[in-house]
Amino acid sequence: QVLVEVPPSIVQIPETVSVVDGQDCEINIEVAGLPAPTVKWSYRAEDIGSNARYKITANGNKHQLIVQHATAEDAGDYQII
């Protein structure tokens, strides 16, 4: 039996996402690797989980973070780990 592992990598990531105040902001990324990478989101050095403000989904290698009803306070850099 031969098992081949592929290091995780980011295939697609947006450079800048703009949204109108009060609307949902969607950040979509795509990752690759074997075994399939686990993705964690963070903002201002704090981990983000799904809650009333954030919605996180994954479908295969495609991952999405939705900032619901985004305001100026949500502006900044979001990180994926």
C-alpha positions in Angstrom: 0.0 0.0 0.0 1.3 3.4 -1.0 0.1 6.6 0.7 1.0 9.9 -0.9 0.6 13.1 1.1 0.4 16.5 -0.4 1.2 19.6 1.8 -1.7 22.0 2.3 -1.9 25.0 0.0 -4.2 27.8 -0.8 -5.5 27.6 -4.4 -7.8 30.6 -4.4 -8.1 33.6 -2.1 -9.6 37.1 -2.7 -7.3 40.0 -2.3 -10.0 42.6 -1.3 -13.7 42.2 -0.6 -15.9 45.2 -0.5 -19.4 45.3 0.9 -22.1 47.9 1.6 -22.7 48.7 5.2 -25.3 46.4 6.7 -25.0 43.7 4.0 -23.4 40.3 4.4 -19.8 40.0 3.4 -18.7 36.7 1.8 -15.1 35.6 1.8 -14.5 32.5 -0.3 -11.3 30.5 -0.5 -10.2 27.2 -2.0 -7.5 24.9 -0.5 -5.7 21.8 -1.6 -3.8 19.0 0.1 -3.9 15.3 1.1 -5.3 14.6 3.6 -7.8 17.4 3.1 -6.6 20.5 5.1 -8.5 21.8 8.1 -9.2 25.5 7.9 -9.6 27.9 10.8 -10.6 31.5 10.4 -9.3 34.4 12.7 -9.8 38.1 12.9 -7.6 40.4 15.0 -5.7 37.4 16.3 -8.9 35.7 17.7 -10.3 32.5 16.3 -13.7 32.8 14.6 -16.5 30.2 14.9 -20.0 30.1 13.5 -22.3 32.2 15.6 -24.9 35.0 15.2 -22.3 37.3 13.6 -20.2 34.8 11.5 -21.3 31.8 9.4 -18.6 29.4 8.3 -19.2 26.7 5.8 -17.1 24.1 3.9 -17.9 22.1 0.9 -15.0 19.8 -0.1 -12.0 22.1 -0.7 -14.1 25.3 -0.8 -14.5 27.3 2.4 -16.6 30.4 3.1 -16.8 32.9 5.8 -19.8 35.2 5.9 -19.8 38.2 8.1 -23.5 38.9 8.6 -24.7 42.5 8.5 -21.1 43.8 8.2 -20.3 47.2 9.6 -17.2 49.4 9.7 -16.1 47.5 12.8 -15.7 44.4 10.7 -13.2 46.0 8.3 -9.6 44.6 8.4 -7.6 41.5 7.6 -9.1 38.1 8.1 -6.7 35.2 8.3 -7.0 31.5 7.5 -4.9 28.9 9.2 
